């Protein structure tokens, strides 16, 4: 995949992910307005977190990071990639069906480990009920993730990137319909989750069939290839488990402070916008590309792909991080402060947003660095690094919670993110020239930092200047602030030669 085509892949995934995140904000705005930060909102967040936690553990994390490189290499070598994918799908489906049955049976235990602060009040029973409805989502979305891996490995990114849009449309629609019909909004929302999973699976299954990979259902077989897949996936699964332990610690800490799970949830959703648009786009495109290049022995191409991914990530991520740190309150107040979500709730959420913003560059760079290991089928090193990050997260979250409350969880997440990226960078130093920084990236890093610092000054001054406008119309004032800041950042980037708009235009053209 040439650099321009690689960049176009980033943009394809990024644009669809941006659409999904924007619709996700519509969903979250409705969620905050209808349920606020009350018991039903917190119970839903915990219930929905359970299938998502295991989903990242099994599908998008461990399993796909092991499956995609092997599948991409089979496609590149002209081997029987379809049979390999069908056997992998059968193995994954079997594990997920067993997991879903066990989770349904032991749901009270799972909720306790996720949010023990709920014990003894209404939130616990509600979270258990919601969790039993929501958990089957993991089966549908994990199989959809595998099929997305098939599409991505063959250079087809649009359908897989578009699938999350369906989740947000269905969940937002369920709340609107329930509100107008007078139904229980929390129940309608949670029942929308498994239906959304079915819709996402149907979309990518159809797209894979159109691409020539209409996978058939098989009985699971533990063939030598599947054993090898499991061996490679196991350390990545453990690493994924470590990441989920970090999230678990944060939720446990927040569960002891009323409303805090919702504050952290909405703050997480906000910083996930740039993380999803940039980092997921890069991870999805870069992993199969590096795998194919390593198979072909293309060291120079691997280096170019890594450097352009890092450059693209920094150019889009650093200004977003600056915005989250400098103007979190106007953003949160505009998006969520309405209905049952009070000004006090908005301020508490804004503080968490600023702390997460400090960690955003680290979260994105992890997505650039991890494919360097996974493309080489090295899943053990990221696991060791994740363990160190887990220790840092637990010590900070638990140690600081009695002092600074729920925000300790956000500080812990950000610190653990930087620990992880530092260890990944140091670990990649023995991979040869394929991961060396080229002259172009070395020259542009500091210019991107300077342009981002200039953006921070513009946003700070603009927020003060627009205070009278915010008093009249928050959405209008925020739009002016963001549009002005974006224009200013692009002008500064051009003046400093931090990035060129011509490169983006080239990437978007079809060859």
PyMOL commands that set and color helices and strands:
alter all, ss='L'
color gray80, all
select helices_A, chain A and resi 3-35+39-77+81-105+107-114+116-118+122-134+137-153+158-181+185-210+224-255+260-296+299-326+328-336+343-374+380-404+407-430+432-435+439-465+467-472+474-496+501-508
alter helices_A, ss='H'
color red, helices_A
deselect
rebuild
show_as cartoon
